[in-house]
Amino acid sequence: MFRLRSITALLLIFLITQSFAQEVSNTPGKGKYQYTEAFGPLFYTNNGNQYRTASGMPGPPYWQNRADYQIDVRLNDKTNEISGSEVITYTNNSPDNLEFLWMQLEQNLYKQGSKGSSIIPIAGSRSSAKGQKFDAGFKIKSVRLLLPTETDLRFTITDTRMQVFLPSQLKAKGGQLKFKVDFSFISPNSGSDRMGILDTKNGKIFTVAQWYPRMYVYDDLVGWNVIPYVGPSEFYLEYGDFNVNITAPASHIVVASGELLNPKEVYTNAQQRLWEEAAKSDKTVAIRSSNEVRNPASRPTGKNELIWKFRIQNSRDFAWASSAAFVIDAAKINLPEGKNSLAISAYPVESDSNNSWGRSTEYTKASVELNSNKWTTYPYPTAINVAGIVSGMEYPGIVFCDWKDKNASLWNVTDHEFGHTWFPMIVGSNERVHAWMDEGFNMLLNTITTELFNKGEYKVKPRDMHQWADIITNPKLEPVMTSPDNMKESNIGLLAYYKPSIGLLLLREQILGPERFDRAFKTYIERWAYKHPSPDDFFRTMENVSGENLAWFWRGWFLDNWRLDQAVAGVEYVKGNAANGALITVENLEKMPFPMILEIRTKSGNKSRITLPVEVWQRNTSWTFQYPSTEEIVSVTSDPDHVLPDHNSNNDVWRAPLIR
């Protein structure tokens, strides 16, 4: 008994000693990498609730409010004034009674002395009218409750926000009211590169956005999302139906979000026939050619103004463009399940003369078709590409692109802006806070469509991720999960666009594989279509559908700005003999873990590859494994194709020492 106890005690002491020795050699405090931090269990901000489940799905009682708009507006092309009235039917589906409403007045960004104006610049072109001095900002003439009773409503305006006070609480779970806002504003020539006016030889092109007072979102996450508009960050909007009547000079052609309801009143008989032809044609059909722009017969006669009537359903926004200078062409978009839409391009003769925008409708059609077949069906009756002063901006069913773009540049911007149909038009994330959830996601879509378009006509070479790692994981950068309003302007392109899209591509190509990633990503789109997801909803959906714990990845790539540095530390042979196999030691030296790709070359010239899963770093800063070689190893290379974001290539290769 004593002997047995003594042996047991000695064995216990030995195991404790060995365990302690191993811990010391792998202690997370020894270097930058700390596995207890990277793989820490407490990642999510909550454990799920009735509205947003722990699996990433909307819960059974998930709710969101609704805003339906009836708008009548007039364009004065001489004074650049846009004036009109809107009737908003607002439905409170929340569990809370509401004492007031909040509305967005983005045009107030350009008022003298406002946040982001030419007097108090905030962050460059995305928050100014480029120094233009004019009578800027909304003029709110009245706000009047129509239902349930008629009465004037008291309101107060603070920069780009308007609070509207209600005479009695709007009841929870279905309470509804209807109110009218009369408004006007002067369009800036250059409105934060999101709207504006382009002068052409045949007239002005008005690209009109952020043009009507819009409802702020009231949600289950923060209540009223009343972050002011200062330019860099974009939008967070409720869904609803829009019926919009636009009065414009009779010489103008107007294109807008949704379906044109009265084509017979605004197009000539010949043009109506061409529209019918385009709706059946896979080839681009000219509705109004560059040769016809200056011909009065290309517009209906007898009136000074025409009213254009549009409708779009279940949309988060509405935008439009108007000009006497438009060349118009169109073609059919073929959608899944036998559905169709119509690709339309509107541009000046200056854009047509360099033989660039003549392919715009082709590009629009291809982008919409490719994304519809890959993810979910394009939801709008038209997809309109407008050439104007804006370098690239997206709205439901209509986008604005630079009139000077051509060839690959025009494809890229067209594909990018129409990719936004899926993020954030269908999946309505909060762009004001999480720009990466629309820009980064969309750039992932663009990478896939560009590879497929026209057999790779504009396909680009794969990135050298070691070079990119120096840029996108630079310690001076803010984390991806930072609002554009809170980051340096020079970093927005990297952090809202490139880094999140590259991260998703790494997740797709190097971690999950395309099949698992695409299934999870498509599920996320379907779950949150026309809803308001948070980052947790995305993270949870990707994990639950793919069957992978990815907290280490979200934490390092999105929540923090961690770097990756993997190294090959050395090679030894089992019992000193290469015929017995090799012991290869690798290290993780920076804070970011990742799977590790190794290429092993032997003396005879054989070459093989293995991938170590990320789990080898769950409790180690270094890892030694046995490789079943039967001959001497010449070299071991980490990430030979540079597909991982390893910022330090100097320690990636181990080579056998030369024997002299």
N, C-alpha and C positions, 0 to 999 in steps of 0.2 A: 504493500500500500504506500509506504513512504517513497519507494523508488518510483512508483507510478506518478505519485504526486510531484516528486522532484522533476521528473521528465516533463510533465505537463507544465510546471512552472517555468522551467527553462525554455520550453517551446513558446510559451506565451511571451516571455521576455524577448526571445529572438524575433518573433513576429512583430512585436511592438517596435523593437529597434529597427528592423528592416523597413517597417512602414514609415517610421520617422525619417529614416535616411532618404527614402524615396520622396517623401513630402518636401524635404529640404531641397533636393535636387530639382523639384518641379514647383517650388513655391511660387505663387503668383506675384509675390512682392519682389522677386529677384529681377524682373525686367518690366517692360511696359505692359506685356500681355498678362491679364488677370482673368483666368477662366471663371472664377466665381462671379465676376462682373459680367463677362460676355454671356454666360449661360445662366445668369441669375433668374430665378423663377418669377419674380414680381415685375412683369412688363406692362400688362394692361392697366388702364386707368380705372376700370371697374370690372365687375364679374358678370356683366350682362344683366339685363332687366326685362321687364315686360314689353318695352318698346324696341329694344335692340338686344337680341339674344347673344349668349356666349358663343354660339356657333357662327355668328356673323350675319344672321338673317334678321329682317324686320320681325318684331314680335307680333302676335295676333292683334293687340290693340294699338299697333303703331299708327300714328296720326300725323298729318301735316295740314296746314291751312291752305286755302285756295283763293286766288285772285283772278277774276274774269274782267276783261276790259272791253268797253265799247268806246272807240276814240274817233273823233272827227277833227281833222287838222288841215291847215292851209299853208302852202309854201309861197312866200313872196320872193321870187328870184332876183328882184332888184335890191331889196333891203336885206336879204338873207334871213328874214324873220320867219319863224315857224310858230304858228299860233293855233290854239284849238281848245277842245274840252274833252275830258274823259269821264266816263261813268264806270266806277269800279264796284263790282259785286264781290264783297269780301265775306268768306265763310270761315268761321272759327270752329275748327274741328278739335281744338285742344281741350284738355280737361279744365282749363282755367277761364274764368270770366275776364274779359278785357275792358279796361277803363279808357284806353286810348289806343291809337294806331301810330305807327312810325312809317314815314315814306322817305324815299331816296330822291334827292334833287341834285343829280350829278353835274348839271350845267353850272351850278354855283361854284364849281371848282375854278371857273375862269373869271369870277367877279374880282374886281380890284380889292386887294387886301384880304382875300380869302385864303384858306389853306391851299397851297399849290398854285396860286395865281402868279402873274408876272411880277407882282409886288413882293410876294413872299414865296419864292420858289422852294419846293420840297425836294424833288428828286428827278430833275431833268425832263425830257420831252414827254414822258408818260404822265406828267402831272402839270402840264401847262399848255397854253396856246401859243407857245414860242414867242412870247413877248408882245403879241398883238394886243393893242389897247382898243377896246370897243365896249359897247353897252351890254356887258355879259351877264349871264345868270338868269335863272327863272324869275319871271314876274307872275306870282300867284295872285290872280284877280279875285278868286273866291273859292271857298270849300263849303259845299252844301250837302247836308244829309237829305236823301230822297225817300228812303225807306228804312225803318218802318214809319217814320213821320218826317215831314219836311221841316227843316230848320237850318239856319246857318251854323257852321261849326267853327269853334275857336281853334286857332292853330298858332304854333310858334316855330320859327325857322332858326336853326343853328347850323352854320356852314352848309354842308350838303345833306342835312337831315331836317325833316319837318315832322313835328309831333302834332297829331290831330286829336283833340279832346272830344269824347263822346258824351251826350247828355245823360245816358244811362249805360250800364255795363252791357257789352256784347256777350250774350250767354255762351257758355261752354258747350262742346259736343253738338255742333250744328247750328249755332246762332249765326244769323246772316244779316248784313246790312248793305245798302246801296248808297253811294255818295258820288258827287260830281265835283271835279276840279277844273277850273278855267285857268289856262296857263299860256305863256308865250316866252320866247327867248330868241336871241340873235345867234345864229350858228357861228362858231369860231371857224376861221380858215383851216386851222390845224388843231383838232381837239384831242390832245394826248395820243395822237396816232391811232385813234379809234373811230374818228369821224372827221368831217371837214369838207372843204370845197376846193375842187381842182378847176383852174381856169384852162380851157382848151380853145382852139381856134373856132369851134362851133358852139361854144357856150360853156357855162359852168356845169360841173358834175357835183351834185350834192350827195354825199354819203352820210346818212342820218342815223345816229344811234344815241343811246342814253338821252332820249329826246322827250320823254313823258315822265311825270312823277310816278315812281314805281314803289310798290309795297316792299318794305323790309320783310325778312323771314322771321316768323316766330316759331321756334322749334323746341323739342324736348331736351336739348343740350344746354342752351343758355337763355331761353326765352327770346326776347327781341334781340336780333343781331344788328345792333346799331353802330357798327364801326363806320366812321365817316369815309368818304371817297377822297383819297388824296392822290390818286393817279396810278402808282405802280401795281397795286393789287386790283383784281377784277371784281366779279359780281357773285351774288348769292340771291336767288330769286325764287318766288313761288310759281307754281304751275297754274295754268288756267287757259281759257279760250279767249282769242282776240278777234274782234271784228273792227276793222280799221278802214275809214274812208279818208282818202288823201286828195285834196284839191290842189292841182298844180296847173301851171300854164299849159294851154292846149298844145304848144310846140314840144312839150316834154314827153318822154316815156318814163313811166314809174315802174320799178320792180321792187318787190317786197316779200317779207316772210309769208309763206303760205300760198293759198289759191286765189287767183284773180277771179272774181265773181261776175264781172261785167265786161268781158273782152269785146263784145260787139259795140260797146259805147266808146271804147278808147283806142281801138285799132281799125285800120281800113279793112274793107272786104278782102282784098288780096292778102293782107297780113293774117287775117283770120284763117284763110285756107292754108297758109304756110304753117301756122301753129298746129293745125290738124295734121299736116304732113309730118312735122317734126315729132309729134307725139307717137308716130308709128315708125320712125326712122332711127336706125343705129348710126347713121352718118349725120354729120352736122348739117342743119338746114338754115340758110340765111333768112331771117325774118325781115330785117332791114339792113341792107348792105352799106358799105362805106360810100358807095356811089350815090346812095339815096338820102344820106343824112341831110344834105342841104336842099333837098327837093320837098317843097311844101306838100306835094301829093302823098308823101309818106306819113302824113298825119291827118286825122279827121279835120274837116273844115267847118266853119260856121259858129264856133264858140271861142271865147278867149281863155276859158278854163275848162278843165275836165275833172270829174270826180272818179278816182280809182278805188274800187272796193275790194278789200282783201279779207280773208279769214284763215286763221291757223288755230288748230285745236291742241289742247294739252301741251302748251308751250310755256317756256319760262321767260320769253322775251319776244320783241318784235322790232325789226329794223327795216330800213328802206333806202332807196336811192332814186334820184330824179334828175333828168337832163334832157336838153334838146340835142345833145351831141352823141347820143348812144347809137352804136351799131349793135344789133341784136341777132344772136343765132341760138339754136337749140337742138337737142336730140333726146331720144328716149333713153331712160335708165331702166335696165332690166333687174328686177328685184326677185328674191326668193318667193316661192309659192305662186308664181305667175303674176306678181304685182308689178306695177310700173310707177315711175316718177319721171320728171322732166328736167334735164340739165339745160340751163340757160346761161348765156354770157352776155354782159352789157359793158361796152367799152368804147372809147373814142377812136376816131380814125388814126390818131397818132399811135395808138397801140397796135392797130391793124397794119400800119405801114411797115413795121419792122418784122412782119410775118411771125409774130409771137402769140398774140392773143387769139389768133385764128385757131389755135389748138386748145384754148381754154375749155370749151365745152367737152372736148375729148377727155381732157384731164379730169374735169368734174365728174363726168360719167364713170370713168374708170375708178376713181377714188371711192365714190359712193358704192359702186357695185362690188369692189373687192372687200370693203369693210362690211357690207351687208351680208355677203356670203360667209365671211369669217366669224362675225360676232352676232349681230342681231340686225333686223331689217331697218333700213332707213325709213323714218316715220312721216316725212313731209311730202306734199304733192309736187314740190319743185325744189331744185338745188341751183341757186343763182350765184354766179361769180361776177363781181362788179370791179371794174378797173377804176381807180381813183387815186386820191392823195394818200390814202392809208396803206401802209406797207404790209399789213396783214391783220385782219380781225374777223372774228367769227360771231355769228348770230344764228338763230334757228332758221334753217332753210336759205340763208343768204350769207355771203362772206364778202369782205372788201380786201382787194389785193392791189399792189402797186402797178400803176399803168405802164411802168417801164419794164416790168419783169418779162423775161422770155426764156424759152427752152427749159433747162433743168431748174432754173430759179423759179419759173412760173409753175412747173410741176410741183416743186417742193412746197411752195407757199399755198397752192391750191389744195394739195393733198393734206397739208397740215391743218388749214382752216376748216375743211370739210371733215377731217378726222375729229374735230371738236363736236361734231354732231353727237358722237357717243360719249364724250367727256368735254363739257359738262351739260350738253343739251338733254341727253337721255338720262345719264347718271348725274343728278344735280348736286354735286358737291359744293362746299363753301369755298369758292375761289378767293374771297377776300382774305381768308386765313390760310388755306391749303392749296396754293397755286400748283404744287407738284401733282395734286390729284387730278388736274385736268391737263396741264402742259406736259408733264412727264409721261402720263399714261398715253396721251395722244402721240407723243414722239415714238413710243413703242409701236403704236399702230402704223405710223409713217414708215418705220424701218421695214415692217413686213410688207406693206403695200408697194413700197419702192422696189423691193426685190422682185415682186410679181408683175409690176406694170410693164407691159409691152416687152416681155421677155428680158427684163432687167435693163431697159434702155438707159435709166439713170442710176443704176445700182452703183454704190460706192464700195471702195475697198474696206475690208474689216479693219476695225480700230486696233492699234497697238495699245493694249490696255496698260502696259507699263509706262508709256509716255503719258497717257491720259490720267493715270493715277496721281502723278505729280500735280496735275491741275485740279482734279475734282476732289481730292482728299487733302488738299493743301491745308495745313493747320490754321491758316488765317481765315478760312471760310466759316460762315455760320452753318449750322445744321440744315438739312433739307426741310425739316419741319419748322421753318421760320416763315412768318408772313413776309411777302415782298416789301410791305411797308416798313419792316423792321430790319431789312438787310441792305447792305451797300448796293447801289444801283448797278455797279459793275459786276456784281455777283448773281444778279437775278437770272441771267441766261444760264449760268452753270447750275444753279440750285433749284430752279423751278422747271427747267427743261432737260438739260443734259444729264446731270447726276441721277435724278430719279429714273429716267428712261434707261440709262446704262445699267442701273441697279436692277430694273425689271428684266432687262435682257440677260444679265448674269443669272438671275433667278430662273429664267426660262431655259437658257442654254447650258448652264454649268451646275445648277443645283437640282432643279426639279425635272428638267427635260421638257421639250415642247408639248408633249401630249398631256402630261399632268398640269403644266402651267396653263395651257390654253383652256383646258376643261374648267379649272378653277377661276380663271379670269372671265370666261364667258358666263359662268355661274354668278360671279359678282355683278356683271352687267345686268343679267336677268333679274337678280334679286332686288337690285336697287334702281331699276329703271323708273324714272319719273318720281324718285324719292330723294332724300337728303342723307347720304351716308357720311359717317365720320371715318377718320383713319383706322380706328379700331375695327369698324365693320369690314373694311377691306382686309386688314391683317387677319382677322378671325376667319373670314371666308376663304382666303387663300390657304390657310393652315388646315381648316376642317375638310375642304374638298380635296386638297392634294395629299392629306394625311402626313403632314410634316410640321414639326415644331420649328418655327422660323424666327422665334423671338431674338435670337442672336443676330440675325440678319437685319431685322427691323431696327433693333437697338443700335447697331454699329453704323448702318448706312443711312438711315432716315432720322432717327432721334438724336444721334450723336454724329460727329465727324471723325470717325476712327480711320486709321490707316492700316494697310496690310503689308507685312514684310515676312515672307516665308523663306527659309534658308535650308540648304543641304549642308549638314554639319560634318558628316564623315561616313566612311564605309570601313567596316572590319569584316574579316572572314571567320566563320564558325571554326573554332579550334585552330585558327591560323591557316586554314586550308580552303582555297577558293572552291574546291570540289564539294565542300560541305554546305555551301550557301553563304550569303552575305548578310551582315547586319547593317542596315542603313539607318542613320539617325537624321531626323529633320527637326526643324525648330520653327516656332511661331514667335516672332520678336516684337511685333506691334500689337495694338489693342484689338484689331479686327481678326476674328477667326475666319477660315474659309476651307472648303475642300482643297486638296493639294494634288496637282497633276505632276507625275514624275516620268521622265524618259530615261531609260537605263540602257547603256551601250556596253557590250562586252568585247573582249579582245578579238574574237573572231569576226566582229562586225554585226552581230545580232543586235537588234534594237526592239525594245518593248516598252509599253506604257502601263502604268497603273494609276488609279485615282484613290487617294485616301479620303474617306468621308470626313466631314467636319467634326464628327463625334470624337475623333482622336484628340481633339483639343479640349474636350469637356473637363478634363482633370489633369492636363499636362501642358507644359510649355515646350517640351521636346518629346519626341516619340521615336522609338527604335523598333523596327520590324525586321523580320527575316525574309529575305528575298531568295527564292529557290534557284540560284544560279549554280552552274557547274564549272564555271571558268572565271577568270579574272574580269573585274569590271573596270572599264576604261573611264566612264563618266556617268554621273547622275545629274540630270538637269530638272530644275523645278519650272513648271509652266513654260515648256519650250516654245509654244505658239503665242505667248503673250496674250492670253485670253482672260487672265485674272488681273485685278487692279493692284498688283504688287509694285510698290513705288521704289523699291531698291533692288535693282537687277544684279548688283555686285556680288551677292552671296547665293545666287541661284544655281551655280554649277560647282560640283565637286569633280575633280579630275585626279586620276591615279598619279602618284608621284613618279617621276622618271627615275629609273634605276641606272646608276652609272658604275 
